[in-house]
Every structure is written in C-alpha cells, then in structure tokens.
C-alpha cells in the first residue's frame, strides 16, 4: 500500500511540472534527453516553498560544457517569445544572450521564460527557467537579481 501511494505521488510530482510547459517549444528541453546529459542540472520547486515569491512552479535546467546547445535552445526560446505579452532581450554577436518573456496567462497565472547563454560572455553555462504564478514581472526580476 505504501509503495502504491509513493508511486502515485512521484508520478504527480513529475507530471505537474511537465504539464506547466505544455504548448511551449521549450518543453522539449525539460525532457530526459537533455536532463540526463552530463553537466545538466534540473531543479523543480513547487508548493509552499514558493508561495512568498508569488510562484506556484519554478523549473530550471542548467547546462555546463555544452555550448552547442545555445543555438538549439535559442531557437525554441525565440519561437515561444514571439507570442509573449512582453519581453526583454539582449543579443551578443548576433545571438540571444538574455531573454525574459512574460507569456500569456494560464488561467489566472502568469508564465515566464528566462534564458541566459553565458557561453556568449565567456562563461561555460546556459540557463533556462520556466516560472508560473501570480507574481508580477517586476517581482520576478527582483527575485532573479537577488
């Protein structure tokens, strides 16, 4: 009985974050293919830990040692960003270095995509974040800049 309950809870824990990005091109980056790569780190937070921040979901994936993923992720982020309600972007050498996108609301929740390609600034890190909650864009920026 305990194993069945644990199995159900684990299934729900993995389905909820995946369903949050449904309909977005970046969803494919949050898949086994990428999360299992050497140098990839995925973080998923939900529930009470985020309530003070006005968020329901924090989902990130960071890649170290994979500069070849920059153009792949950039293309997906730019595609999703084309439908954004608002965006803030910065380019380096003709490539997307930083992107902050506020996407359409999912019910009464805001959806945000943040992207940073540190390899364009001589670092060895690419970061992709998906955030969902009632937090305003200003609050998200304050959280990210901490």
Backbone as a printed PyTorch tensor [residue, N CA C, xyz], in Angstrom:
tensor([[[  0.8250,  -1.1950,   0.0000],
         [  0.0000,   0.0000,   0.0000],
         [  0.8680,   1.2580,   0.0000]],

        [[  1.9160,   1.2780,   0.8480],
         [  2.7980,   2.4400,   0.9120],
         [  3.4930,   2.6680,  -0.4230]],

        [[  3.8830,   1.5730,  -1.0920],
         [  4.5470,   1.6970,  -2.3770],
         [  3.6040,   2.2870,  -3.4230]],

        [[  2.3340,   1.9150,  -3.3830],
         [  1.3640,   2.4410,  -4.3400],
         [  1.1710,   3.9370,  -4.1440]],

        [[  1.0370,   4.3590,  -2.9070],
         [  0.8490,   5.7860,  -2.6150],
         [  2.0840,   6.5720,  -3.0320]],

        [[  3.2610,   6.0570,  -2.7000],
         [  4.5000,   6.7250,  -3.0730],
         [  4.6320,   6.8110,  -4.5900]],

        [[  4.2930,   5.7630,  -5.2750],
         [  4.3540,   5.7430,  -6.7300],
         [  3.4250,   6.7900,  -7.3330]],

        [[  2.2250,   6.9080,  -6.8190],
         [  1.2560,   7.8970,  -7.3020],
         [  1.7700,   9.3070,  -7.0620]],

        [[  2.3060,   9.5710,  -5.8680],
         [  2.8200,  10.8990,  -5.5390],
         [  4.0020,  11.2790,  -6.4360]],

        [[  4.8920,  10.3420,  -6.6840],
         [  6.0290,  10.6180,  -7.5610],
         [  5.5740,  10.8940,  -8.9850]],

        [[  4.5970,  10.1530,  -9.4480],
         [  4.0560,  10.3790, -10.7910],
         [  3.4660,  11.7720, -10.9000]],

        [[  2.6890,  12.1810,  -9.9170],
         [  2.0890,  13.5180,  -9.9140],
         [  3.1770,  14.5890,  -9.8790]],

        [[  4.2100,  14.3780,  -9.0760],
         [  5.2950,  15.3550,  -8.9540],
         [  5.9950,  15.5970, -10.2860]],

        [[  6.1010,  14.5750, -11.1400],
         [  6.7570,  14.7390, -12.4250],
         [  5.7920,  15.2040, -13.5100]],

        [[  4.5340,  14.8890, -13.4020],
         [  3.5550,  15.2920, -14.4120],
         [  3.2300,  16.7670, -14.3120]],

        [[  3.0620,  17.3110, -13.1060],
         [  2.6860,  18.7150, -12.9470],
         [  3.6840,  19.6710, -13.5890]],

        [[  4.9850,  19.5670, -13.2960],
         [  5.9010,  20.4770, -13.9550],
         [  5.9220,  20.3040, -15.4650]],

        [[  5.8350,  19.1040, -15.9390],
         [  5.8460,  18.8750, -17.3830],
         [  4.6160,  19.4920, -18.0280]],

        [[  3.4740,  19.3950, -17.3770],
         [  2.2490,  19.9320, -17.9680],
         [  2.2360,  21.4520, -17.9490]],

        [[  2.9910,  22.0730, -17.0670],
         [  3.0220,  23.5290, -16.9990],
         [  3.5890,  24.1290, -18.2790]],

        [[  4.5500,  23.4750, -18.8870],
         [  5.1720,  23.9730, -20.1060],
         [  4.4790,  23.4700, -21.3660]],

        [[  3.3940,  22.7270, -21.2020],
         [  2.6800,  22.1990, -22.3510],
         [  2.3180,  23.3310, -23.3010]],

        [[  2.5250,  23.0830, -24.5690],
         [  2.2180,  24.0900, -25.5730],
         [  3.3900,  25.0100, -25.8730]],

        [[  4.4820,  24.8520, -25.1420],
         [  5.6640,  25.6730, -25.3810],
         [  6.7520,  24.8300, -26.0470]],

        [[  7.4880,  25.4490, -26.9150],
         [  8.5800,  24.7540, -27.5960],
         [  9.6940,  24.3670, -26.6260]],

        [[  9.9080,  25.1780, -25.5890],
         [ 10.9820,  24.8830, -24.6350],
         [ 10.7170,  23.6140, -23.8390]],

        [[  9.5030,  23.1180, -23.8660],
         [  9.1510,  21.9110, -23.1220],
         [ 10.0900,  20.7500, -23.4630]],

        [[ 10.5370,  20.6880, -24.7090],
         [ 11.4040,  19.5730, -25.0990],
         [ 12.7730,  19.6280, -24.4160]],

        [[ 13.1970,  20.8030, -23.9530],
         [ 14.4750,  20.9130, -23.2430],
         [ 14.3570,  20.3150, -21.8420]],

        [[ 13.1720,  20.3410, -21.2720],
         [ 12.9320,  19.7640, -19.9430],
         [ 12.5710,  18.2780, -20.0530]],

        [[ 13.2230,  17.5830, -20.9600],
         [ 12.9440,  16.1640, -21.1760],
         [ 14.1570,  15.3290, -20.7700]],

        [[ 13.9540,  14.0250, -20.7220],
         [ 15.0310,  13.1010, -20.3500],
         [ 16.2520,  13.2710, -21.2380]],

        [[ 16.0240,  13.4910, -22.4950],
         [ 17.1380,  13.6170, -23.4480],
         [ 18.1560,  14.6490, -22.9760]],

        [[ 17.6760,  15.7700, -22.4710],
         [ 18.5670,  16.8460, -22.0410],
         [ 18.9090,  16.7700, -20.5580]],

        [[ 17.9420,  16.4390, -19.7150],
         [ 18.2150,  16.4240, -18.2730],
         [ 19.2100,  15.3540, -17.8770]],

        [[ 19.3330,  14.3070, -18.6860],
         [ 20.2670,  13.2230, -18.3860],
         [ 21.6660,  13.4480, -18.9600]],

        [[ 21.8740,  14.5690, -19.6260],
         [ 23.1890,  14.8590, -20.1950],
         [ 24.1900,  15.1540, -19.0770]],

        [[ 25.4200,  14.7570, -19.3090],
         [ 26.4870,  15.0960, -18.3710],
         [ 26.6050,  16.6180, -18.3220]],

        [[ 26.6580,  17.1810, -17.1340],
         [ 26.7610,  18.6270, -16.9740],
         [ 25.4230,  19.3370, -16.8940]],

        [[ 24.3130,  18.5850, -16.9500],
         [ 22.9770,  19.1870, -16.8450],
         [ 22.4800,  19.0800, -15.4040]],

        [[ 21.8730,  20.1470, -14.9290],
         [ 21.2680,  20.1650, -13.5990],
         [ 19.8530,  20.7090, -13.7290]],

        [[ 18.8990,  19.9320, -13.2810],
         [ 17.4890,  20.3410, -13.3330],
         [ 16.9930,  20.5570, -11.9100]],

        [[ 16.2440,  21.6390, -11.7200],
         [ 15.6570,  21.9550, -10.4210],
         [ 14.1710,  22.2120, -10.6130]],

        [[ 13.3610,  21.5600,  -9.7860],
         [ 11.9120,  21.7580,  -9.8130],
         [ 11.4650,  22.0730,  -8.3880]],

        [[ 10.8200,  23.2110,  -8.2350],
         [ 10.2550,  23.5950,  -6.9380],
         [  8.7900,  23.9340,  -7.1420]],

        [[  7.9540,  23.5070,  -6.2040],
         [  6.5440,  23.8680,  -6.2510],
         [  5.9920,  23.8590,  -4.8330]],

        [[  4.8040,  24.4140,  -4.6880],
         [  4.1400,  24.3780,  -3.3880],
         [  4.5310,  25.5160,  -2.4610]],

        [[  4.4530,  25.2330,  -1.1570],
         [  4.6290,  26.2490,  -0.1200],
         [  5.9660,  26.9760,  -0.1810]],

        [[  7.0070,  26.3100,  -0.6630],
         [  8.3320,  26.9310,  -0.7000],
         [  8.3520,  28.1680,  -1.5920]],

        [[  7.3960,  28.2760,  -2.4900],
         [  7.3860,  29.3830,  -3.4410],
         [  6.2960,  30.4130,  -3.1920]],

        [[  5.3970,  30.1350,  -2.2610],
         [  4.2250,  30.9920,  -2.0800],
         [  4.5960,  32.4340,  -1.7390]],

        [[  5.6350,  32.6430,  -0.9530],
         [  6.0530,  34.0100,  -0.6200],
         [  6.5250,  34.7840,  -1.8450]],

        [[  7.0200,  34.0610,  -2.8260],
         [  7.5050,  34.6880,  -4.0540],
         [  6.3790,  34.9140,  -5.0650]],

        [[  5.1800,  34.4290,  -4.7580],
         [  4.0610,  34.5670,  -5.6890],
         [  4.1280,  33.5760,  -6.8360]],

        [[  4.8500,  32.4790,  -6.6120],
         [  5.0040,  31.4700,  -7.6500],
         [  4.3900,  30.1440,  -7.2240]],

        [[  3.9570,  29.3900,  -8.2060],
         [  3.4680,  28.0330,  -7.9810],
         [  4.4710,  27.0040,  -8.4930]],

        [[  5.3010,  27.4230,  -9.4600],
         [  6.2550,  26.4990, -10.0560],
         [  7.5260,  27.2320, -10.4590]],

        [[  8.6450,  26.6120, -10.1380],
         [  9.9730,  27.0480, -10.5810],
         [ 10.6150,  25.8230, -11.2130]],

        [[ 10.9480,  25.9160, -12.4770],
         [ 11.5480,  24.7830, -13.1860],
         [ 12.7440,  25.3170, -13.9620]],

        [[ 13.9140,  24.8260, -13.6330],
         [ 15.1140,  25.2930, -14.3190],
         [ 15.9520,  24.1190, -14.7950]],

        [[ 16.7290,  24.4030, -15.8190],
         [ 17.7360,  23.4500, -16.2630],
         [ 18.9640,  24.2680, -16.6530]],

        [[ 20.1090,  23.8110, -16.1720],
         [ 21.3810,  24.4750, -16.4270],
         [ 22.3150,  23.4760, -17.0910]],

        [[ 23.0120,  23.9450, -18.0990],
         [ 23.9660,  23.1010, -18.8140],
         [ 25.3610,  23.6900, -18.6880]],

        [[ 26.3010,  22.8620, -18.2830],
         [ 27.7110,  23.2540, -18.2550],
         [ 28.4500,  22.3620, -19.2410]],

        [[ 29.2880,  22.9880, -20.0510],
         [ 30.0790,  22.2100, -21.0050],
         [ 29.3440,  21.8280, -22.2680]],

        [[ 28.2820,  22.5600, -22.5960],
         [ 27.5140,  22.2520, -23.8090],
         [ 27.1940,  23.5200, -24.6000]],

        [[ 28.2080,  24.2280, -25.0960],
         [ 27.9240,  25.4520, -25.8580],
         [ 27.1240,  25.1760, -27.1330]],

        [[ 27.1700,  23.9520, -27.6230],
         [ 26.4240,  23.6020, -28.8390],
         [ 24.9090,  23.6600, -28.6380]],

        [[ 24.4710,  23.6610, -27.3780],
         [ 23.0300,  23.7380, -27.0990],
         [ 22.4890,  25.1610, -27.2140]],

        [[ 23.3800,  26.1480, -27.2110],
         [ 22.9400,  27.5440, -27.3070],
         [ 22.0090,  27.7960, -28.4780]],

        [[ 22.4240,  27.4830, -29.7120],
         [ 21.5420,  27.7400, -30.8560],
         [ 20.2310,  26.9410, -30.8080]],

        [[ 20.2880,  25.7310, -30.2800],
         [ 19.0860,  24.8890, -30.1890],
         [ 18.0700,  25.5370, -29.2410]],

        [[ 18.5290,  25.8840, -28.0460],
         [ 17.6330,  26.4710, -27.0470],
         [ 17.1940,  27.8630, -27.4840]],

        [[ 18.1180,  28.6290, -28.0490],
         [ 17.7930,  29.9790, -28.5310],
         [ 16.6280,  29.9490, -29.5100]],

        [[ 16.6600,  29.0220, -30.4490],
         [ 15.5960,  28.9090, -31.4540],
         [ 14.2390,  28.6240, -30.7920]],

        [[ 14.2320,  27.7120, -29.8060],
         [ 12.9870,  27.3670, -29.1190],
         [ 12.4670,  28.5320, -28.2730]],

        [[ 13.3830,  29.1860, -27.5660],
         [ 13.0050,  30.3340, -26.7330],
         [ 12.4600,  31.4600, -27.6090]],

        [[ 13.1320,  31.7470, -28.7020],
         [ 12.6870,  32.8140, -29.6030],
         [ 11.3090,  32.5050, -30.1930]],

        [[ 11.0730,  31.2520, -30.5010],
         [  9.7660,  30.8550, -31.0360],
         [  8.6660,  31.0830, -30.0120]],

        [[  8.9040,  30.6550, -28.7630],
         [  7.9150,  30.8940, -27.7030],
         [  7.8010,  32.3880, -27.4040]],

        [[  8.9270,  33.0780, -27.4460],
         [  8.9430,  34.5050, -27.1450],
         [  8.2040,  35.3480, -28.1670]],

        [[  8.0500,  34.8420, -29.3720],
         [  7.3290,  35.5770, -30.4090],
         [  5.8700,  35.8030, -30.0220]],

        [[  5.3550,  34.9570, -29.1330],
         [  3.9630,  35.0670, -28.6920],
         [  3.8470,  35.7360, -27.3190]],

        [[  4.9370,  36.2990, -26.8240],
         [  4.9610,  36.8590, -25.4730],
         [  4.1470,  38.1460, -25.3720]],

        [[  3.5730,  38.3670, -24.1840],
         [  2.8810,  39.6230, -23.8980],
         [  3.8930,  40.7520, -23.7500]],

        [[  5.0520,  40.4160, -23.1860],
         [  6.1400,  41.3830, -23.0760],
         [  7.4570,  40.6240, -23.0800]],

        [[  8.5080,  41.3400, -23.4720],
         [  9.8160,  40.6900, -23.4970],
         [ 10.9130,  41.7220, -23.3210]],

        [[ 12.0280,  41.2120, -22.8230],
         [ 13.2450,  41.9980, -22.6690],
         [ 14.3630,  41.0880, -23.1630]],

        [[ 15.0950,  41.5160, -24.1750],
         [ 16.1240,  40.6610, -24.7650],
         [ 17.4260,  41.4310, -24.9450]],

        [[ 18.5190,  40.6790, -24.9470],
         [ 19.8400,  41.2440, -25.1940],
         [ 20.5910,  40.2580, -26.0830]],

        [[ 21.2460,  40.7870, -27.1200],
         [ 21.9770,  39.9520, -28.0590],
         [ 23.4770,  40.2320, -27.9610]],

        [[ 24.2700,  39.1980, -28.2060],
         [ 25.7230,  39.3200, -28.3140],
         [ 26.1530,  38.5320, -29.5370]],

        [[ 26.9460,  39.1590, -30.3550],
         [ 27.4480,  38.5100, -31.5730],
         [ 26.3170,  37.9200, -32.4200]],

        [[ 25.1990,  38.6010, -32.4530],
         [ 24.0730,  38.1600, -33.2760],
         [ 23.2510,  37.0200, -32.7010]],

        [[ 23.5330,  36.6150, -31.4550],
         [ 22.7910,  35.5270, -30.8080],
         [ 22.1220,  36.0200, -29.5350]],

        [[ 21.0260,  35.3820, -29.1940],
         [ 20.3030,  35.7400, -27.9750],
         [ 21.1600,  35.4010, -26.7640]],

        [[ 21.5260,  36.4260, -26.0150],
         [ 22.3200,  36.2570, -24.8000],
         [ 21.3950,  36.1440, -23.5890]],

        [[ 20.3910,  37.0290, -23.5400],
         [ 19.4630,  37.0650, -22.4120],
         [ 18.0570,  37.2920, -22.9450]],

        [[ 17.1080,  36.5500, -22.3930],
         [ 15.7120,  36.7630, -22.7410],
         [ 14.8260,  36.6000, -21.5260]],

        [[ 13.9460,  37.5510, -21.3220],
         [ 12.9520,  37.4980, -20.2460],
         [ 11.6010,  37.7220, -20.9050]],

        [[ 10.7590,  36.6950, -20.8720],
         [  9.4800,  36.7340, -21.5740],
         [  8.3300,  36.4900, -20.6120]],

        [[  7.3170,  37.3280, -20.7130],
         [  6.0650,  37.1020, -19.9950],
         [  5.0870,  36.5730, -21.0320]],

        [[  4.6790,  35.3380, -20.8240],
         [  3.8040,  34.6890, -21.7870],
         [  2.3470,  34.8860, -21.4120]],

        [[  1.4640,  34.4110, -22.2530],
         [  0.0430,  34.5080, -21.9780],
         [ -0.2780,  33.8470, -20.6490]],

        [[ -1.3310,  34.3040, -20.0700],
         [ -1.7520,  33.7440, -18.7850],
         [ -2.3300,  32.3580, -18.9780]],

        [[ -2.0980,  31.5160, -17.9990],
         [ -2.6650,  30.1740, -17.9470],
         [ -3.6980,  30.2280, -16.8190]],

        [[ -4.9400,  30.5090, -17.1680],
         [ -5.9400,  30.7620, -16.1240],
         [ -5.6320,  32.1190, -15.5360]],

        [[ -5.4100,  32.1830, -14.2350],
         [ -5.0620,  33.4520, -13.5960],
         [ -3.5680,  33.5130, -13.2400]],

        [[ -2.7790,  32.6300, -13.8400],
         [ -1.3490,  32.5690, -13.5530],
         [ -0.5160,  33.1250, -14.7090]],

        [[  0.5120,  33.8770, -14.3640],
         [  1.4790,  34.3390, -15.3560],
         [  2.4770,  33.2290, -15.6180]],

        [[  2.9730,  33.1960, -16.8390],
         [  4.0040,  32.2270, -17.2150],
         [  5.2100,  33.0170, -17.7240]],

        [[  6.3870,  32.6520, -17.2320],
         [  7.6080,  33.3560, -17.5940],
         [  8.6530,  32.3720, -18.1150]],

        [[  9.4050,  32.8160, -19.1030],
         [ 10.5590,  32.0750, -19.5900],
         [ 11.7460,  33.0230, -19.4920]],

        [[ 12.8170,  32.5190, -18.8750],
         [ 14.0680,  33.2700, -18.7900],
         [ 15.1730,  32.4170, -19.3740]],

        [[ 16.0380,  33.0600, -20.1270],
         [ 17.1260,  32.3570, -20.8000],
         [ 18.3900,  33.1850, -20.6850]],

        [[ 19.4960,  32.5150, -20.3910],
         [ 20.7930,  33.1740, -20.3410],
         [ 21.8310,  32.2380, -20.9450]],

        [[ 22.4690,  32.6980, -22.0000],
         [ 23.5190,  31.9110, -22.6490],
         [ 24.8700,  32.5060, -22.2640]],

        [[ 25.4020,  32.0600, -21.1420],
         [ 26.6710,  32.5590, -20.6390],
         [ 27.8520,  32.2520, -21.5390]],

        [[ 27.7020,  31.2760, -22.4280],
         [ 28.8260,  30.9430, -23.3220],
         [ 29.1500,  32.1070, -24.2510]],

        [[ 28.1950,  32.9940, -24.4710],
         [ 28.4300,  34.1680, -25.3120],
         [ 29.2280,  35.2410, -24.5870]],

        [[ 29.3780,  35.0840, -23.2600],
         [ 30.1360,  36.0440, -22.4490],
         [ 31.3660,  35.3810, -21.8370]],

        [[ 31.7900,  34.2520, -22.4170],
         [ 32.9880,  33.5860, -21.9530],
         [ 32.7950,  32.6600, -20.7670]],

        [[ 31.5520,  32.4420, -20.3600],
         [ 31.2650,  31.5080, -19.2750],
         [ 30.9490,  30.1360, -19.8830]],

        [[ 30.7940,  29.1500, -19.0330],
         [ 30.5330,  27.7900, -19.5060],
         [ 29.1600,  27.3180, -19.0290]],

        [[ 28.1500,  28.1920, -19.1470],
         [ 26.8480,  27.8630, -18.5790],
         [ 25.7130,  28.4350, -19.4310]],

        [[ 24.6980,  27.6170, -19.6350],
         [ 23.4530,  28.0450, -20.2760],
         [ 22.3310,  27.7280, -19.3060]],

        [[ 21.4580,  28.7140, -19.0600],
         [ 20.3740,  28.5530, -18.0790],
         [ 19.0360,  28.8110, -18.7590]],

        [[ 18.0760,  27.9310, -18.4920],
         [ 16.7080,  28.0960, -18.9630],
         [ 15.7800,  27.9270, -17.7690]],

        [[ 14.9040,  28.9150, -17.5520],
         [ 13.9430,  28.8720, -16.4470],
         [ 12.5250,  28.9810, -16.9810]],

        [[ 11.6280,  28.2490, -16.3500],
         [ 10.2010,  28.4140, -16.5820],
         [  9.5780,  28.6670, -15.2180]],

        [[  8.8320,  29.7530, -15.0930],
         [  8.1870,  30.1220, -13.8380],
         [  6.7060,  30.3320, -14.0830]],

        [[  5.9000,  29.9400, -13.1060],
         [  4.4620,  30.1180, -13.2370],
         [  3.9070,  30.5510, -11.8920]],

        [[  3.0560,  31.5730, -11.9040],
         [  2.4430,  32.0440, -10.6740],
         [  1.7860,  33.3990, -10.8760]],

        [[  1.3530,  33.9720,  -9.7760],
         [  0.6810,  35.2700,  -9.8230],
         [  1.6510,  36.4380,  -9.7430]],

        [[  2.9160,  36.1650,  -9.5460],
         [  3.9240,  37.2150,  -9.4060],
         [  3.9730,  38.1040, -10.6480]],

        [[  4.1930,  39.3930, -10.4100],
         [  4.3220,  40.3560, -11.4960],
         [  5.7150,  40.2440, -12.1210]],

        [[  5.8730,  40.7800, -13.3180],
         [  7.2050,  40.7630, -13.9310],
         [  8.2550,  41.4640, -13.0560]],

        [[  7.8510,  42.5490, -12.3930],
         [  8.7760,  43.2770, -11.5290],
         [  9.2360,  42.4040, -10.3600]],

        [[  8.3240,  41.6500,  -9.7920],
         [  8.6810,  40.7710,  -8.6760],
         [  9.6240,  39.6640,  -9.1420]],

        [[  9.3740,  39.1340, -10.3090],
         [ 10.2400,  38.0920, -10.8600],
         [ 11.6470,  38.6510, -11.0520]],

        [[ 11.7590,  39.8540, -11.6050],
         [ 13.0680,  40.4640, -11.8290],
         [ 13.8130,  40.6710, -10.5000]],

        [[ 13.0930,  41.0820,  -9.4720],
         [ 13.7210,  41.2540,  -8.1570],
         [ 14.2350,  39.9220,  -7.6210]],

        [[ 13.4520,  38.8670,  -7.7800],
         [ 13.8690,  37.5430,  -7.3240],
         [ 15.1070,  37.0640,  -8.0690]],

        [[ 15.1330,  37.2650,  -9.3480],
         [ 16.2410,  36.7920, -10.1730],
         [ 17.5190,  37.5810,  -9.8580]],

        [[ 17.3800,  38.8510,  -9.5630],
         [ 18.5540,  39.6940,  -9.3090],
         [ 19.1130,  39.5770,  -7.8930]],

        [[ 18.4930,  38.7830,  -7.0430],
         [ 18.9910,  38.6190,  -5.6730],
         [ 20.2970,  37.8940,  -5.6540]]])
